[in-house]
Amino acid sequence: MRQLGRFKGCLAGGAAGDALGYPVEFLPASAIFHKYGAGGIRDYVLRRGVAEISDDTQMTLFTAAGLLRGAGGTGDGYARSLMLSYRDWYRTQTEPYPLPAGPRHSWLVNVPGLFSCRAPGNTCMSALAAGGDGTMEAPLNHSRGCGGVMRAAPIGLYFGGAGYDPAQIDRIGAMSAALTHGHELGYLPAAMLAHIIARISGEGDTVAGAVNDAMAALPAVFPQARHLERLLALVGLAAELAGSDTDDLTAIRRLGEGWVGDEALAIAVYCAVRYADDFEKGVTAAVNHDGDSDSTGSIAGNILGTSLGYDAIPLKYLERLELREVILEVAEDLYRGGADGQDPAWESKYVAMTYPGPAPSP
């Protein structure tokens, strides 16, 4: 069931939800509706002629690059490759472009447009300043912030439908988030999102079916997790509300504001299940609320984009999307999954890290 359109839809859809929600991330719903009208924000706010992505999409791209680096002949396992890739992202937030000569762990540091601070999460920044090498067994902190789940979608894409044990995918999802977020509710939502994306992209599940499968699977994968029950209850409530006649804002307020991982995933699940056939309705519901609009929009966009495919994303969310060419190229690389002899740029991307990035559209 692996289809390029699902891969492109996942990353571009997540970026679209991110870019739509980023301008209203810190506004209460009342202010959003006052500024943008009764329907809330539905169209991009352009800056410098583009819809800017935030740290959510930046880190999602570095997740993808870390996975591909792990398969690119460097000899590092996925945990180390992801850690090194996230450290490179940290450099884009703290150092000017271009970086001085020296080791690089992701070709994305050669893209000038990624050297932009877009409200990076405090936990991600402090954890990466400390090395970004946390584990579930030896956490760096006790953060349950949403910075671990909002970047995890590429894991489900990369491993879904590729012959991996679903439990292994879940554990890699959790591991990727635990590098920076030590609380169970900081990393278990990443495991669940990876599972959902893998089921949709690799097995062709519906959104609701993928969510149900994830809820049934995680207790066996993380039998000792003390806080998993809360995550399952909240995501279960999200799925229940999606089938009710509760209005979107009321439903989302019952789930939280999205600043923490379990709430961010639950809000995205609610929007993606309720509007499983309509990308625009799903992502607009996901950003028009009181909380972390870009993260909830990004995760909902990941899920809906995977399910519906790239061609189902309205053109207005693609035309002015910042770094669209980079996003789509990374999606294509994830779909291929490794060098196949047809792309001479592959070694320069994921082994030498010298690739400068795709040329922007004229």
C-alpha positions as CSV (number, residue, x, y, z in Angstrom):
1,M,0.0,0.0,0.0
2,R,3.0,2.3,0.0
3,Q,2.3,5.2,-2.4
4,L,4.4,8.2,-3.1
5,G,1.3,10.4,-2.9
6,R,0.8,9.4,0.8
7,F,4.4,10.2,1.6
8,K,4.2,13.6,-0.1
9,G,0.8,14.2,1.5
10,C,2.1,13.4,5.0
11,L,5.0,15.9,4.9
12,A,3.3,18.6,2.8
13,G,0.1,18.2,4.8
14,G,1.9,18.5,8.1
15,A,3.7,21.6,6.8
16,A,0.5,23.1,5.6
17,G,-1.2,22.6,9.0
18,D,1.9,24.0,10.7
19,A,2.0,27.1,8.4
20,L,-1.7,27.8,8.9
21,G,-1.5,27.5,12.6
22,Y,1.8,29.3,13.2
23,P,0.5,32.9,13.1
24,V,-2.1,32.1,15.7
25,E,-0.1,29.8,17.9
26,F,-0.2,32.0,21.0
27,L,-3.7,33.5,20.5
28,P,-6.8,32.4,22.4
29,A,-9.7,31.3,20.2
30,S,-11.6,34.5,20.9
31,A,-8.8,36.5,19.5
32,I,-8.5,34.3,16.4
33,F,-12.2,34.6,15.6
34,H,-12.2,38.3,16.3
35,K,-9.3,38.8,13.9
36,Y,-10.2,36.4,11.1
37,G,-14.0,36.1,11.3
38,A,-16.5,33.5,12.4
39,G,-14.7,30.7,10.5
40,G,-11.4,31.5,12.1
41,I,-8.1,31.4,10.2
42,R,-8.6,29.5,6.9
43,D,-6.0,31.0,4.6
44,Y,-2.3,31.6,5.0
45,V,-0.8,34.7,6.5
46,L,2.1,35.4,4.2
47,R,5.4,36.9,5.3
48,R,7.9,37.7,2.6
49,G,5.5,36.2,0.2
50,V,5.4,32.7,1.7
51,A,3.6,30.8,4.4
52,E,6.2,30.3,7.0
53,I,6.7,26.9,8.6
54,S,7.7,26.6,12.3
55,D,10.0,24.4,14.3
56,D,7.5,21.6,13.9
57,T,8.1,21.1,10.2
58,Q,11.8,21.9,10.6
59,M,12.2,19.1,13.1
60,T,10.0,16.7,11.0
61,L,12.4,17.2,8.1
62,F,15.4,16.5,10.4
63,T,13.7,13.4,11.6
64,A,13.4,12.1,8.1
65,A,17.0,13.0,7.3
66,G,18.1,11.2,10.5
67,L,16.3,8.0,9.5
68,L,17.8,8.1,6.0
69,R,21.2,8.8,7.4
70,G,20.8,5.7,9.5
71,A,20.3,3.7,6.3
72,G,22.9,5.6,4.3
73,G,26.0,3.7,5.2
74,T,27.3,5.8,8.1
75,G,27.3,2.8,10.5
76,D,25.2,4.5,13.1
77,G,22.0,3.1,14.4
78,Y,18.7,5.0,14.2
79,A,18.9,6.4,17.7
80,R,22.3,7.9,17.1
81,S,21.5,9.1,13.6
82,L,18.4,10.9,14.9
83,M,20.3,12.4,17.8
84,L,23.0,13.8,15.5
85,S,20.4,15.1,13.0
86,Y,18.5,16.9,15.8
87,R,21.8,18.4,17.0
88,D,22.2,19.7,13.5
89,W,18.8,21.3,13.7
90,Y,19.8,22.9,17.0
91,R,22.8,24.5,15.2
92,T,20.3,26.0,12.7
93,Q,18.6,27.7,15.6
94,T,21.8,29.0,17.3
95,E,24.4,29.6,14.6
96,P,24.3,31.7,11.4
97,Y,24.3,30.3,7.9
98,P,26.6,29.0,6.5
99,L,28.1,26.7,9.2
100,P,31.8,26.6,9.3
101,A,33.7,23.7,7.8
102,G,33.5,20.6,9.9
103,P,31.3,17.6,10.5
104,R,27.7,17.6,9.3
105,H,25.1,15.0,10.1
106,S,22.3,16.2,7.8
107,W,22.4,17.8,4.4
108,L,19.6,20.0,5.6
109,V,22.1,22.3,7.2
110,N,23.0,23.4,3.7
111,V,19.6,24.9,3.2
112,P,19.6,28.6,4.2
113,G,15.9,28.7,4.7
114,L,16.1,26.4,7.7
115,F,18.3,28.8,9.6
116,S,15.2,30.6,11.0
117,C,14.1,30.6,14.6
118,R,10.3,29.9,14.6
119,A,9.4,29.7,18.2
120,P,11.5,26.5,18.9
121,G,10.3,24.5,21.9
122,N,12.2,25.2,25.1
123,T,12.5,21.5,26.0
124,C,13.9,20.6,22.5
125,M,16.4,23.5,22.8
126,S,17.6,22.7,26.4
127,A,17.7,19.0,25.8
128,L,19.8,19.3,22.6
129,A,22.1,21.8,24.3
130,A,22.7,19.0,26.9
131,G,23.4,16.5,24.1
132,G,19.9,15.2,23.1
133,D,20.8,11.7,24.1
134,G,18.0,10.9,26.5
135,T,16.4,7.5,26.7
136,M,13.2,6.0,28.1
137,E,15.4,4.4,30.8
138,A,17.6,7.4,31.5
139,P,15.7,10.5,30.7
140,L,17.2,13.9,30.4
141,N,14.2,15.6,31.9
142,H,10.6,15.0,32.8
143,S,9.0,17.0,30.0
144,R,5.7,15.9,28.5
145,G,5.7,18.7,26.0
146,C,4.5,18.1,22.4
147,G,7.9,18.6,20.8
148,G,8.5,14.8,20.7
149,V,5.2,13.9,18.9
150,M,5.0,16.8,16.5
151,R,8.2,15.6,14.6
152,A,7.5,11.8,14.6
153,A,5.4,11.2,11.5
154,P,8.3,10.3,9.2
155,I,9.0,7.2,11.4
156,G,5.6,5.8,10.5
157,L,6.1,6.6,6.8
158,Y,9.6,5.1,6.6
159,F,9.0,1.8,8.4
160,G,5.3,1.3,7.6
161,G,4.6,-1.4,5.0
162,A,8.4,-2.2,4.8
163,G,8.3,-5.5,6.7
164,Y,9.0,-4.2,10.2
165,D,7.2,-5.5,13.3
166,P,4.6,-2.9,14.3
167,A,5.9,-3.1,17.9
168,Q,9.4,-2.1,16.6
169,I,8.0,0.9,14.8
170,D,6.2,2.0,18.0
171,R,9.4,1.6,20.0
172,I,11.4,3.6,17.5
173,G,8.8,6.3,17.7
174,A,9.0,6.5,21.4
175,M,12.8,6.4,21.3
176,S,13.0,9.3,18.9
177,A,10.9,11.5,21.3
178,A,12.7,10.3,24.4
179,L,16.0,11.8,23.1
180,T,14.6,15.1,24.3
181,H,11.4,14.4,26.2
182,G,11.7,12.2,29.3
183,H,8.1,11.9,30.6
184,E,6.0,9.0,29.3
185,L,3.5,11.4,27.9
186,G,6.3,13.1,26.1
187,Y,7.3,10.0,24.2
188,L,4.3,7.6,24.1
189,P,2.3,9.9,21.9
190,A,5.1,9.8,19.3
191,A,4.9,6.0,19.4
192,M,1.2,6.2,18.8
193,L,1.5,8.7,15.9
194,A,4.2,6.5,14.3
195,H,1.8,3.6,14.6
196,I,-1.1,5.5,13.1
197,I,0.9,6.8,10.1
198,A,2.4,3.3,9.5
199,R,-1.0,1.7,9.5
200,I,-2.4,4.2,7.0
201,S,0.6,4.5,4.7
202,G,1.7,0.9,4.9
203,E,-1.5,-1.0,5.3
204,G,-4.2,1.3,3.8
205,D,-6.2,1.6,7.1
206,T,-8.7,4.4,7.5
207,V,-7.8,7.1,10.0
208,A,-10.3,5.7,12.5
209,G,-9.1,2.1,11.9
210,A,-5.4,3.2,12.4
211,V,-6.3,5.0,15.6
212,N,-8.1,1.9,17.0
213,D,-5.3,-0.4,16.0
214,A,-2.8,1.9,17.8
215,M,-4.9,2.0,20.9
216,A,-5.1,-1.8,21.0
217,A,-1.4,-2.3,20.3
218,L,0.4,0.0,22.6
219,P,-0.4,-1.7,26.0
220,A,1.5,-4.8,24.8
221,V,4.5,-2.8,23.6
222,F,4.8,-0.6,26.8
223,P,3.4,-2.9,29.5
224,Q,5.2,-1.1,32.3
225,A,4.1,2.5,31.3
226,R,2.3,4.1,34.2
227,H,0.8,7.0,32.1
228,L,-0.3,5.1,29.1
229,E,-3.9,4.8,30.4
230,R,-4.2,8.6,30.3
231,L,-3.1,8.7,26.7
232,L,-5.5,5.9,25.7
233,A,-8.4,7.5,27.5
234,L,-7.8,10.9,26.0
235,V,-7.4,9.6,22.4
236,G,-10.4,7.4,23.0
237,L,-12.4,10.5,24.0
238,A,-11.2,12.3,20.9
239,A,-12.5,9.5,18.7
240,E,-15.8,9.5,20.6
241,L,-16.2,13.2,20.2
242,A,-15.4,13.0,16.5
243,G,-18.5,10.9,16.1
244,S,-20.7,13.2,18.2
245,D,-22.6,16.4,17.4
246,T,-20.3,18.5,19.7
247,D,-19.0,21.6,18.0
248,D,-15.3,21.6,17.2
249,L,-14.2,24.2,19.7
250,T,-16.1,22.7,22.6
251,A,-14.7,19.2,21.7
252,I,-11.2,20.5,21.5
253,R,-11.5,22.3,24.8
254,R,-12.4,19.0,26.4
255,L,-9.2,17.5,25.1
256,G,-6.9,20.3,26.2
257,E,-4.8,23.0,24.5
258,G,-2.1,20.8,22.9
259,W,1.0,22.1,24.6
260,V,1.7,18.7,25.9
261,G,2.1,15.5,23.9
262,D,-1.0,13.6,24.8
263,E,-3.3,16.6,24.3
264,A,-1.7,17.6,21.0
265,L,-2.1,14.1,19.6
266,A,-5.7,13.8,20.9
267,I,-6.7,17.1,19.3
268,A,-5.2,16.0,16.0
269,V,-6.9,12.6,16.1
270,Y,-10.2,14.3,16.8
271,C,-9.9,16.6,13.7
272,A,-8.5,13.8,11.5
273,V,-11.3,11.3,12.4
274,R,-14.1,13.8,12.2
275,Y,-13.0,15.2,8.9
276,A,-11.4,12.1,7.4
277,D,-12.5,13.1,3.9
278,D,-11.8,16.8,3.9
279,F,-8.2,18.0,4.4
280,E,-9.2,21.7,4.7
281,K,-11.9,21.2,7.3
282,G,-9.6,19.0,9.3
283,V,-6.6,21.3,9.5
284,T,-8.7,24.4,10.1
285,A,-10.5,22.8,13.0
286,A,-7.0,21.8,14.3
287,V,-5.7,25.3,14.4
288,N,-8.7,27.4,15.5
289,H,-8.6,26.9,19.3
290,D,-7.0,28.2,22.4
291,G,-3.7,26.3,22.4
292,D,-0.7,25.2,20.4
293,S,-2.2,25.7,16.9
294,D,0.8,25.0,14.8
295,S,1.6,21.7,16.5
296,T,-2.0,20.4,16.4
297,G,-2.4,21.6,12.8
298,S,0.9,19.9,11.9
299,I,0.0,16.5,13.4
300,A,-3.6,16.6,11.9
301,G,-2.1,17.5,8.6
302,N,0.3,14.6,8.8
303,I,-2.5,12.2,9.4
304,L,-4.9,13.6,6.8
305,G,-2.2,14.1,4.2
306,T,-1.2,10.4,4.6
307,S,-4.7,9.2,4.3
308,L,-5.9,11.4,1.5
309,G,-2.7,11.9,-0.4
310,Y,-0.9,14.9,-1.8
311,D,-3.4,15.6,-4.6
312,A,-6.2,16.0,-2.0
313,I,-4.5,19.0,-0.4
314,P,-6.0,22.2,-1.7
315,L,-3.7,24.1,-4.0
316,K,-3.9,27.2,-1.8
317,Y,-2.1,25.3,0.9
318,L,0.7,24.3,-1.5
319,E,1.4,27.3,-3.8
320,R,3.1,29.6,-1.2
321,L,4.3,26.9,1.3
322,E,7.8,27.7,2.5
323,L,10.5,25.2,1.4
324,R,8.0,23.1,-0.5
325,E,10.6,21.8,-2.8
326,V,12.7,20.6,0.1
327,I,9.7,19.0,1.8
328,L,8.7,17.1,-1.3
329,E,12.2,15.9,-2.0
330,V,12.6,14.5,1.5
331,A,9.2,12.8,1.1
332,E,10.4,11.2,-2.1
333,D,13.6,10.0,-0.4
334,L,11.6,8.5,2.4
335,Y,9.4,6.7,-0.1
336,R,12.5,5.2,-1.9
337,G,14.1,4.4,1.5
338,G,17.6,4.1,0.2
339,A,20.0,4.4,-2.6
340,D,19.0,2.5,-5.7
341,G,21.6,3.6,-8.2
342,Q,19.3,6.0,-10.0
343,D,20.0,9.2,-8.1
344,P,23.6,10.4,-8.1
345,A,22.7,12.9,-5.3
346,W,21.9,10.1,-2.8
347,E,25.4,9.7,-1.4
348,S,25.9,13.4,-1.2
349,K,22.7,13.7,0.8
350,Y,22.9,10.9,3.3
351,V,26.6,9.9,3.4
352,A,28.7,12.9,2.6
353,M,26.0,15.5,3.7
354,T,27.2,17.9,1.0
355,Y,23.9,18.2,-1.0
356,P,22.9,21.8,-1.3
357,G,19.2,21.1,-1.6
358,P,16.8,21.3,-4.6
359,A,16.6,24.5,-6.6
360,P,13.6,26.6,-5.6
361,S,10.8,27.0,-8.2
362,P,11.0,30.1,-10.3
